[in-house]
């Protein structure tokens, strides 16, 4: 039997299914939780404009590269490099992707579990009449608990497993088609409520009127890093999803549409959050606690806040779920195709292994927080390794692989499937993926390691 021949597999059944699934992979906690607070920390609109520039120049070319690798090989992220570059070390780029998926989903499931708990807190009106200090105590008391966060984390992982185990077409695609429109509707409702508050205009001004004097070199690097990470690049998700896209689909158009969808959701999150924050005199640079500490305090002060707090944390959970199913699928596809496991068993095994690691991530917030490695607890260590090592290296090697190893002729042949591609667009793509993207990613990588600092 030909080892390079792929066993029969699902493919996405519609173009909307492709967009919904891939956009769902990109849209996650990074859009709803991280993007607003780092925008606040680095001065608002100036950061936003730089971020959008990096999305276009780096995020889009890397995304298209991942789609290319996936569809051309029709394999999981490890098998894809092994197939396209047989007998070479390039297959270890796939190892980076699978490893990143393992680590990220372990701590991602913990944070997603927090959002489920906050849905329940919102429904039971637990935010009522609490001061900001009480909100902070409530949050830290919860995450430091040895039982409750783990139960919610496991509940979230079971939800993720239930969707992935059904398969690509009947599971991932079907639920993405439902969850993504739901996410958009919820965030638009929240935006409407936020911009109609008294004093909301200051929040919109903060988000859309740039003051570049407030943009620091560190802010520029953060914009570059977040543009890269917010699109789920470098962890194998888009290579894996790309392998499920049929040849009639226009990869370039799909990559553009997914990038626009991801960026639009992030901006809508900013519109939903900053007008409300300014309307109630909250500091926009509240940091990571913005979602779980600051916003519950904002919701309880606004008219209809009980209803909108429920909507917001449902939104956060839905966004997390659309991403988690794509991350789990990376590991499941690897187990199925490289270890020859049945989908059901591969999904259950991957979920159990990742959940066990996640339990230690959760406990590192409380009873195990004294145990550190390089000064980091286990949760923060996995976050640091994935964000500063695995993802940048994955993205860097993907751009080098497509731009320098495969070359223009092979790329153009694949991009022509399902569409006509103008020659000058391919020229621009090749320049970005050969020169601009690897240079920028290398800068973020070295800065993240502390090799040099522009500040």
C-alpha positions as CSV (number, residue, x, y, z in Angstrom):
1,X,0.0,0.0,0.0
2,X,1.3,3.5,-0.9
3,X,2.2,5.2,2.4
4,X,1.5,8.6,0.8
5,X,-2.0,7.7,-0.2
6,X,-4.6,9.2,2.1
7,X,-7.5,7.2,3.4
8,X,-11.0,8.4,2.6
9,X,-11.9,11.5,4.5
10,X,-14.6,14.1,4.9
11,X,-14.4,17.4,3.0
12,X,-16.4,20.6,3.7
13,X,-19.6,20.4,1.7
14,X,-20.1,24.1,0.9
15,X,-18.1,27.4,0.6
16,X,-20.0,28.8,3.5
17,X,-19.0,25.8,5.6
18,X,-15.4,26.4,4.8
19,X,-15.6,30.1,5.7
20,X,-17.6,29.4,8.9
21,X,-15.2,26.7,10.1
22,X,-12.0,28.5,9.2
23,X,-13.3,31.9,10.6
24,X,-14.5,30.0,13.7
25,X,-11.0,28.7,14.1
26,X,-9.5,32.2,13.9
27,X,-12.2,33.9,16.0
28,X,-11.7,32.9,19.6
29,X,-10.8,34.2,23.0
30,X,-8.0,36.3,21.4
31,X,-10.6,38.4,19.6
32,X,-13.1,38.9,22.5
33,X,-10.8,38.8,25.5
34,X,-7.2,39.7,24.4
35,X,-7.7,42.1,21.5
36,X,-9.7,44.7,23.5
37,X,-7.4,44.8,26.5
38,X,-4.1,45.0,24.5
39,X,-5.7,47.7,22.3
40,X,-6.5,49.6,25.6
41,X,-3.0,49.1,26.9
42,X,-1.4,50.4,23.8
43,X,-3.5,53.5,23.2
44,X,-6.5,52.5,21.1
45,X,-6.7,53.6,17.4
46,X,-3.0,53.9,16.7
47,X,-2.5,50.3,17.8
48,X,-5.5,49.3,15.8
49,X,-4.2,50.8,12.5
50,X,-0.8,49.2,12.9
51,X,-2.5,45.9,13.7
52,X,-4.6,46.0,10.6
53,X,-1.5,46.7,8.5
54,X,0.2,43.6,9.9
55,X,-2.9,41.5,9.3
56,X,-2.8,42.3,5.6
57,X,1.0,42.1,5.2
58,X,1.7,39.0,7.3
59,X,-1.4,37.3,8.5
60,X,-3.1,36.9,5.1
61,X,0.0,35.5,3.3
62,X,0.7,32.9,6.1
63,X,-3.0,31.9,6.2
64,X,-3.0,31.3,2.4
65,X,0.3,29.3,2.8
66,X,-1.3,27.1,5.4
67,X,-4.4,26.5,3.2
68,X,-2.1,25.6,0.3
69,X,-0.1,23.1,2.3
70,X,-3.3,21.4,3.6
71,X,-5.1,21.2,0.3
72,X,-2.1,20.2,-1.8
73,X,-1.3,17.3,0.6
74,X,-4.8,16.3,1.8
75,X,-3.1,15.3,5.1
76,X,-2.7,16.3,8.7
77,X,-0.1,18.9,9.6
78,X,2.7,16.4,10.2
79,X,1.7,14.2,7.2
80,X,1.5,17.3,4.9
81,X,5.1,18.2,5.3
82,X,6.2,14.6,5.1
83,X,4.2,14.3,1.8
84,X,5.3,17.6,0.2
85,X,9.0,17.2,1.2
86,X,9.6,13.5,1.5
87,X,12.8,12.4,3.2
88,X,13.6,15.9,4.5
89,X,13.5,17.4,8.0
90,X,10.5,19.7,7.0
91,X,8.2,17.1,8.7
92,X,9.3,18.4,12.1
93,X,7.4,21.6,11.3
94,X,4.3,19.5,11.7
95,X,5.6,18.3,15.1
96,X,5.7,22.0,16.1
97,X,2.0,22.3,15.0
98,X,0.7,19.3,16.9
99,X,2.7,20.2,20.0
100,X,1.3,23.8,19.9
101,X,-2.2,22.4,19.6
102,X,-1.7,20.2,22.6
103,X,-0.4,23.0,24.8
104,X,-2.7,25.7,23.7
105,X,-5.9,23.7,24.1
106,X,-4.8,22.6,27.6
107,X,-4.8,26.1,29.0
108,X,-7.4,27.5,26.5
109,X,-9.9,25.0,27.9
110,X,-9.3,26.3,31.4
111,X,-10.1,29.9,30.4
112,X,-13.1,28.7,28.4
113,X,-14.3,27.0,31.5
114,X,-14.1,30.3,33.3
115,X,-16.4,31.8,30.7
116,X,-19.0,29.0,31.3
117,X,-18.9,29.7,35.1
118,X,-19.5,33.4,34.3
119,X,-22.5,32.6,32.3
120,X,-23.9,30.9,35.4
121,X,-22.9,33.9,37.6
122,X,-24.6,36.2,35.1
123,X,-27.8,34.2,35.0
124,X,-27.9,34.0,38.9
125,X,-27.2,37.8,39.1
126,X,-24.1,37.2,41.1
127,X,-22.6,40.5,39.9
128,X,-25.3,42.7,41.5
129,X,-24.2,45.3,44.0
130,X,-20.6,44.2,44.0
131,X,-17.8,46.7,44.1
132,X,-14.8,46.4,41.7
133,X,-12.7,45.0,44.6
134,X,-15.4,42.4,45.3
135,X,-15.5,41.5,41.6
136,X,-11.7,41.0,41.7
137,X,-11.9,38.8,44.8
138,X,-14.8,36.8,43.3
139,X,-12.7,36.1,40.2
140,X,-9.5,35.1,42.0
141,X,-11.3,33.0,44.6
142,X,-12.9,31.1,41.7
143,X,-9.8,30.4,39.6
144,X,-7.8,29.4,42.7
145,X,-10.4,26.8,43.7
146,X,-9.2,23.2,43.3
147,X,-12.5,21.8,42.1
148,X,-14.9,24.2,40.3
149,X,-12.6,25.5,37.5
150,X,-11.6,21.9,36.7
151,X,-15.2,20.8,36.4
152,X,-16.0,23.7,34.0
153,X,-12.8,23.0,32.0
154,X,-13.8,19.3,31.6
155,X,-17.4,20.3,30.7
156,X,-15.9,22.6,27.9
157,X,-13.6,19.8,26.7
158,X,-16.5,17.4,26.5
159,X,-18.5,19.9,24.4
160,X,-15.5,20.2,22.1
161,X,-15.1,16.5,21.9
162,X,-18.8,15.9,21.1
163,X,-18.6,18.1,18.0
164,X,-15.2,16.8,16.7
165,X,-16.1,13.1,17.2
166,X,-19.0,13.4,14.7
167,X,-16.6,14.3,11.9
168,X,-15.8,17.2,9.6
169,X,-19.0,17.6,7.6
170,X,-21.6,16.5,10.2
171,X,-19.7,17.9,13.2
172,X,-17.3,20.7,12.7
173,X,-18.9,22.2,9.6
174,X,-22.5,21.8,10.8
175,X,-21.9,23.4,14.2
176,X,-19.7,26.2,12.7
177,X,-22.5,27.1,10.4
178,X,-24.7,27.6,13.5
179,X,-22.2,29.0,16.0
180,X,-20.6,31.6,13.8
181,X,-23.9,33.4,12.8
182,X,-24.9,33.2,16.5
183,X,-21.7,34.8,17.5
184,X,-22.1,37.6,15.0
185,X,-25.7,38.3,16.1
186,X,-24.7,38.4,19.8
187,X,-21.8,40.7,19.3
188,X,-23.9,43.1,17.1
189,X,-26.6,43.3,19.8
190,X,-23.9,44.1,22.4
191,X,-22.5,46.8,20.1
192,X,-25.9,48.4,19.7
193,X,-26.3,48.5,23.4
194,X,-22.8,49.8,24.0
195,X,-22.9,52.7,21.5
196,X,-26.3,53.9,22.7
197,X,-25.0,54.6,26.2
198,X,-24.4,58.2,27.4
199,X,-20.8,59.0,26.9
200,X,-20.2,56.1,24.5
201,X,-18.7,58.5,21.9
202,X,-15.5,58.8,23.9
203,X,-15.0,55.1,23.6
204,X,-15.5,55.2,19.8
205,X,-13.1,58.1,19.5
206,X,-10.5,56.1,21.5
207,X,-10.9,53.1,19.2
208,X,-11.0,54.9,15.8
209,X,-9.1,58.3,16.1
210,X,-5.4,57.6,16.3
211,X,-2.9,59.4,18.4
212,X,0.4,57.9,17.2
213,X,2.3,59.7,19.9
214,X,0.9,57.0,22.3
215,X,2.2,54.1,20.2
216,X,5.4,52.7,21.7
217,X,7.8,50.4,19.9
218,X,6.6,47.6,22.3
219,X,3.0,48.4,21.1
220,X,4.1,48.0,17.5
221,X,5.6,44.6,18.2
222,X,2.5,43.6,20.2
223,X,0.4,44.5,17.2
224,X,2.6,42.4,15.0
225,X,2.4,39.5,17.4
226,X,-1.3,39.6,17.9
227,X,-2.0,40.0,14.2
228,X,-0.1,36.7,13.7
229,X,-1.6,34.8,16.6
230,X,-5.2,36.0,16.3
231,X,-5.6,34.2,13.0
232,X,-4.7,30.8,14.5
233,X,-1.5,30.6,12.5
234,X,1.4,28.3,13.1
235,X,-0.5,25.6,15.1
236,X,-1.7,23.4,12.3
237,X,-5.4,24.3,12.4
238,X,-5.5,26.0,9.0
239,X,-3.3,23.3,7.4
240,X,-5.7,20.7,8.8
241,X,-8.8,22.6,7.6
242,X,-7.1,23.3,4.3
243,X,-6.9,19.6,3.7
244,X,-10.7,19.4,3.9
245,X,-11.2,22.1,1.2
246,X,-12.1,20.8,-2.2
247,X,-10.4,21.9,-5.5
248,X,-13.4,24.0,-6.7
249,X,-12.8,26.4,-3.8
250,X,-10.8,29.6,-4.4
251,X,-8.1,29.5,-1.7
252,X,-7.1,33.2,-2.2
253,X,-10.7,34.4,-1.8
254,X,-11.3,32.1,1.2
255,X,-8.2,33.4,3.0
256,X,-9.3,37.0,2.4
257,X,-12.8,36.3,3.6
258,X,-11.6,34.5,6.8
259,X,-9.1,37.3,7.5
260,X,-11.8,39.9,7.1
261,X,-14.3,37.9,9.3
262,X,-11.7,37.5,12.1
263,X,-10.7,41.2,12.0
264,X,-14.3,42.3,11.9
265,X,-15.1,40.3,15.0
266,X,-12.1,41.7,16.8
267,X,-13.2,45.3,15.9
268,X,-16.8,44.6,16.9
269,X,-15.5,43.3,20.2
270,X,-13.8,46.7,20.6
271,X,-17.0,48.5,19.7
272,X,-19.0,46.4,22.2
273,X,-16.5,47.0,25.0
274,X,-14.8,50.5,24.8
275,X,-17.9,52.7,24.6
276,X,-19.3,50.9,27.7
277,X,-16.0,51.2,29.5
278,X,-15.7,55.0,28.8
279,X,-19.4,55.5,29.6
280,X,-18.8,54.4,33.1
281,X,-15.4,55.9,33.6
282,X,-13.4,52.7,33.6
283,X,-9.7,52.7,32.7
284,X,-9.5,51.2,29.2
285,X,-6.0,49.7,29.9
286,X,-7.4,47.4,32.7
287,X,-5.3,44.6,31.3
288,X,-6.3,40.9,31.3
289,X,-8.9,41.4,34.0
290,X,-10.9,43.6,31.6
291,X,-13.4,40.8,30.7
292,X,-13.7,38.9,34.0
293,X,-13.4,41.8,36.5
294,X,-14.0,45.1,34.8
295,X,-16.8,44.3,32.4
296,X,-19.1,42.5,35.0
297,X,-18.9,45.8,37.0
298,X,-19.8,47.8,33.8
299,X,-22.8,45.5,33.1
300,X,-24.3,45.9,36.5
301,X,-24.3,49.7,36.1
302,X,-25.9,49.8,32.6
303,X,-29.7,49.6,31.9
304,X,-30.5,46.0,30.9
305,X,-27.1,44.9,32.2
306,X,-28.4,41.6,33.6
307,X,-29.4,40.5,30.1
308,X,-26.3,41.8,28.4
309,X,-23.9,40.2,30.8
310,X,-25.5,36.9,30.0
311,X,-25.1,37.5,26.3
312,X,-21.5,38.6,26.6
313,X,-20.3,35.5,28.4
314,X,-22.3,33.3,26.0
315,X,-20.5,35.1,23.3
316,X,-17.1,34.4,24.9
317,X,-17.9,30.7,25.3
318,X,-19.2,30.3,21.7
319,X,-16.0,32.1,20.4
320,X,-13.9,29.7,22.5
321,X,-15.8,26.7,21.2
322,X,-15.4,27.6,17.5
323,X,-11.6,27.7,18.1
324,X,-11.3,24.7,20.3
325,X,-12.9,22.3,17.8
326,X,-10.3,23.3,15.2
327,X,-7.4,22.9,17.7
328,X,-8.6,19.5,18.8
329,X,-9.0,18.4,15.1
330,X,-5.3,19.0,14.6
331,X,-4.4,16.3,17.1
332,X,-7.3,14.0,16.1
333,X,-6.2,14.2,12.4
334,X,-2.6,13.4,13.4
335,X,-3.8,10.4,15.5
336,X,-6.0,9.1,12.8
337,X,-3.6,9.3,9.9
338,X,-0.2,8.8,11.4
339,X,-1.2,6.3,14.2
340,X,-4.1,4.7,12.2
341,X,-6.7,5.2,15.0
342,X,-10.5,5.3,14.5
343,X,-11.9,8.8,14.7
344,X,-14.0,8.0,17.9
345,X,-11.0,6.6,19.7
346,X,-8.6,9.3,18.4
347,X,-10.9,12.0,19.6
348,X,-11.5,10.5,23.1
349,X,-7.8,9.8,23.5
350,X,-6.8,13.3,22.5
351,X,-9.4,14.9,24.7
352,X,-8.3,12.9,27.7
353,X,-4.6,13.6,27.2
354,X,-5.2,17.4,26.7
355,X,-7.6,17.6,29.6
356,X,-5.2,16.0,32.0
357,X,-2.6,18.6,31.1
358,X,-5.3,21.2,31.5
359,X,-6.1,20.1,35.0
360,X,-2.5,20.9,36.0
361,X,-2.9,24.3,34.3
362,X,-6.0,25.0,36.4
363,X,-4.4,23.8,39.6
364,X,-1.3,26.0,38.9
365,X,-3.6,29.0,39.6
366,X,-4.3,27.8,43.1
367,X,-2.9,24.9,45.1
368,X,0.1,24.4,42.8
369,X,0.9,28.1,42.2
370,X,4.0,27.9,44.4
371,X,5.5,25.4,41.9
372,X,7.2,27.4,39.1
373,X,9.5,26.7,36.2
374,X,11.7,29.7,35.2
375,X,9.5,31.8,37.4
376,X,6.3,30.8,35.6
377,X,3.4,28.6,36.9
378,X,2.4,25.7,34.6
379,X,-0.4,27.6,32.9
380,X,1.8,30.6,32.1
381,X,4.7,28.3,31.1
382,X,2.6,26.6,28.4
383,X,1.2,30.0,27.3
384,X,4.8,31.3,27.0
385,X,6.2,28.3,25.2
386,X,3.4,28.2,22.6
387,X,3.2,32.0,22.1
388,X,6.9,32.8,22.1
389,X,8.4,29.6,20.6
390,X,6.1,27.1,18.9
391,X,3.7,29.5,17.0
392,X,6.4,32.0,15.7
393,X,8.7,29.1,14.7
394,X,5.7,27.3,13.0
395,X,4.8,30.5,11.1
396,X,8.4,31.2,10.2
397,X,9.0,27.7,8.8
398,X,5.7,27.7,6.9
399,X,6.6,31.0,5.2
400,X,10.1,29.7,4.3
401,X,8.7,26.4,3.2
402,X,6.2,27.9,0.8
403,X,8.3,30.8,-0.4
404,X,11.7,29.2,-0.7
405,X,11.3,25.4,-0.8
406,X,8.2,25.0,-3.0
407,X,8.6,28.1,-5.1
408,X,6.3,30.1,-7.3
409,X,5.4,27.5,-10.0
410,X,3.9,25.0,-7.6
411,X,2.1,27.7,-5.6
412,X,0.6,29.2,-8.8
413,X,-0.7,25.8,-10.0
414,X,-2.6,25.3,-6.7
415,X,-4.0,28.8,-6.5
416,X,-5.4,28.5,-10.0
417,X,-7.8,25.8,-8.9
418,X,-11.3,27.2,-8.6
419,X,-10.3,30.6,-9.9
420,X,-8.1,32.7,-12.2
421,X,-5.2,34.3,-10.3
422,X,-3.6,37.5,-11.7
423,X,0.1,37.2,-12.1
424,X,1.0,40.4,-10.2
425,X,-1.0,39.1,-7.2
426,X,1.1,36.0,-7.1
427,X,4.2,38.2,-7.3
428,X,3.1,40.2,-4.3
429,X,2.2,37.1,-2.4
430,X,5.6,35.5,-3.0
431,X,7.4,38.7,-1.9
432,X,5.4,38.8,1.3
433,X,5.8,35.1,2.1
434,X,9.5,35.0,1.1
435,X,10.8,38.3,2.7
436,X,8.3,40.4,4.7
437,X,6.6,37.7,6.8
438,X,9.7,35.7,7.8
439,X,11.6,38.9,8.7
440,X,8.7,40.3,10.8
441,X,8.1,36.9,12.5
442,X,11.8,36.6,13.3
443,X,11.7,40.0,14.9
444,X,8.8,39.1,17.1
445,X,10.4,35.7,17.9
446,X,13.7,37.2,19.0
447,X,12.0,40.0,20.9
448,X,9.8,37.4,22.7
449,X,12.9,35.5,23.7
450,X,14.5,38.7,25.0
451,X,17.4,38.5,22.6
452,X,16.9,42.2,21.9
453,X,14.4,44.9,22.9
454,X,13.4,48.0,21.1
455,X,12.0,49.7,24.1
